[in-house]
């Protein structure tokens, strides 16, 4: 079984479950990455509330304290086919709060392109959480026959635009303040495999590689 540090990747905790990925960040804190379920509503709402108004505005295009209930319900309604969603939990905190969440949504199973979004709580910026979550989502999407992600970001969100470009994303459209990018799954994964930071990135690939070798789904 692949490991990161001394933590087995398939270690089970009450917040994570058996299909989760456990690893450490470069600052030493333990995290787990797992699929999102409707039971995560309180954790999701708390995470959004802990985002700054600026971060909420850049993520949801609104600076309100919380998105409408219908948005929360949509973010939690992940079925692993039309809607892929993964979240990172901080296991160094007794409450195991949400650090960030990533999504890929498509209207039909036959669609090869899904809408991509990622959000990270301000307290965890700069730790590589976005890259870890995106790598996880890309690997999950590759297994589900998705070819590309479509991302809509505000033009003023330089950090998000830079990250998408690092993945090989191409600017394909502009609608007022919103820029649309297309990210091809396979090339983006190849780029992330070449990165050495954050340290937990190798553990993400090792986990999915091991699953694929065993012929198991995630």
N, C-alpha and C positions, 0 to 999 in steps of 0.2 A: 504494500500500500504506500502511495506517495505521501511525503510529509513536507511540512514547512517548519523549520526549527524542530521542536520536539512535539509538535501538535499534529496528530493524525488528521488528514483532510476529511475523513468521514466521522470524526468524533461527533457524538450526539449531545446536545444540550437542550434544556427545556424550551429555549427560545428558537432553536434552529432546526432540529429534526434530522433525519437520516440522510436526506439528499443534499445537505448543505456542504459548503466548502469552508474549512477553517484555515486560517493563515495568520501571519503577523505582519504588521506594518513596520516600516523602517524605524519608527520611534519605539518599537517594542510592544505596542498594544495588540491584543488578540482581537480578531474580528471573525465573523462568519458571514458568508454570502449565501442567500437562499431565495427560493421563489416566494413571491408575495401572495398572500391569501386574504380573503375577506376578514379573517380574524385580526388582521393587522391595522384595522381602522384607527384605533386609539393611538397606536405607535406612529402611524402615518400623519394623523392630525397633529400630534405633538411635535413631530419633526418639522412639519410645515410652519407651525407656530414659532419654532426656534430659528427659522430662517429670517434674515433681515428683510425689511420692506424692499430693498433694492434687489436682493436675491429672488424674492417672490415675484417681483415685477419681471425680472429677466427670464424666470422659469415659466410663469403662467401668464405673462403679459398683463399682469395686474398686481398692484401692491397691497391688495386687501389682506387682512389678517388670515383669511382662509378662503380657498376656492369654494364655489357653491357645492352643495351636497351632491349634485349629479356628477360633478367632476371627481369628487372623492370616490363615489361609487364606481365610476368608470376606471379609475386608477387601481381599484381593488379587484376588479372583475377580470382576473387573468386566468385563462383556461389552458395556457401552454401551447395553443395552436394559433388562434386569431390574435391573442394578446399574450406576449411574453413579458414577464415582469420579475425583476430580481432586486433585492434590497440587501444592504450591508448593515450589520448590527455591531455595535461596540461592546464586546464582551468584557472589556476592562472596567466598564461601568456596571454596577449591580442591577440597574434597570434595563440593561441591554438596549439602549435607545437606537433609533434609526440614524444612520450616518448619511445615507443617500439611497436613491431608488432610480432604476433605469427601466424604460419601457420600449416595446416595439409592438405596434398595433396595425392590423390589416383587416379590411372588411370581409375578405373571402379567403378560404384556405388555398385557393388556386392562385392568389396574388403573390407575385415574387418580390414585391416591394412593400415595406412596412414603414409606418411613421415612427421615428426615433425621438426619444427625449430622455434627458437625464437631469437629476437635481441632487445637489449635495448640501447638507446643512452647513452653515457658515463656520461653525466650530471645527469642522473637519476639512476645510479648504486647504489645499497645498500638500495633502498627504497621498495623493494618487488614487483616491476613492473612485473618482470618475472614470479613470482608466481601467481600474480593476472591474468595475461594474460593466463598462462597455465591452471589455474583453469577454466577460461571462456571457453577455447578451449576444455578441457576435458568434460565439461558439455554439450557443443554443440555437441561434437562427440558422447557422450553417447546417445543423442537424435536421432542421425543419424545412430545408429546401428554399430558404429565403436567399435571394440574390443581392438585394440592396436595401439600404435604409434611405428614407427621405426625412430630412430634418429642417424644421422652420425655426429660425432664430432671429432675434432683433439685430439689426445692423450694428447697433451700439454695443452689443455683447461681444467684445473683442476676444475674451477668453474662450467662449464657446466656438466662435468662428475659427480661432487659431487651432483649437483641439480638433475640430472637424477636418480642417485642412491637413493636419498631421496624419489623419487617418486616410488621406487621399481624397477627401470629399471635394466635389466640384460644385461651384455656384451655378445653378441652372435656371433660377428665376428670382425676380424681385417684385414684391407687392407692397408698395409704400415702405414702411420701416422694417418689414419682414423679408429676410433673405431665405431662399430655399436652396438646400444643398442635397446632393445625392452621394451616398457613400456605398461603394461596392463592398460586399461582405468579405470575399476572399482576399482581395488586396489589403483591406484594412487589417485583417487578422495577420497577414504576412508582416505588415509593418509593426504591429504590436509584439509579435514574436521576437523581433529584432531588438526590442527595447529591454534594457536591464533594470529600469526603475518604473514604478516602485517594486521593491523586492518580492511582494506577494504575487506579482504578475506571473512568474514562472510556475507558482503553485496552481494558479487557475488553469493554465495550459496542461499541466501534469494531470490534474483531476479529470479534465475532459478527455485527454489522450488515453488515460487508464480506462475510462468508461467505454471509449470507442473500441479499445483493444479487447475488452471483455464482452463487447457486444451488448452493453447495457445502455438504456436511456438514462437521462438525468432526472 
